[in-house]
Amino acid sequence: MDVILREDVDKLGQRGQVVKVASGYARNFLLPKKLAVAANESNKKIVAQERDAALRREAKDKASAEELAKLLGALKLTSVQKAGESDVLFGSVTAKDIADLLEKQGYQIDRKKIQLDAPIKTLGEHKIAIKLHREVTAEVSLSVNKEEEAQ
């Protein structure tokens, strides 16, 4: 049975592709979950329109992400943390801390988009990657400074 995929399906194909599958797989899995539609002329036209709309939406999202990446690229964040004698932080700077610093600057960035290999535990300058879109990544400069103790 030929079906047109409405969503990407692992090991089967991409959205908008016409694939040949077993009729039971189509009837019992793909069609009820609305992952595919039967391949006929009217459905081909509908899926083509949906694909065009998705491409336009994707292009718009990518353009706004690139614009935000330019703004974030010029941004310098500063975090003040308690540190020991050897300039090692008592705690660490996590993605949530960076998201809070960005929010104070007026940028709403989800902490899950901030890509840290591990929490930052040392003083100094660090480059933080923020994945704004599948193809767009911004780099923000973070300066971690030592908190001066009140005497």
Secondary structure, DSSP 4 states (H G I P E B T S, - for coil): -EEEESS-BTTTB-TT-EEE--HHHIIIIITTTTSEEE--HHHHHHHHHHHHHHHHHHHHHHHHHHHHHHHHHT-EEEEEE-B-TTSEEEEEE-HHHHHHHHHHTT----GGGEE-SS-EEE-EEEEEEEE-SSS-EEEEEEEEEEPPPP-
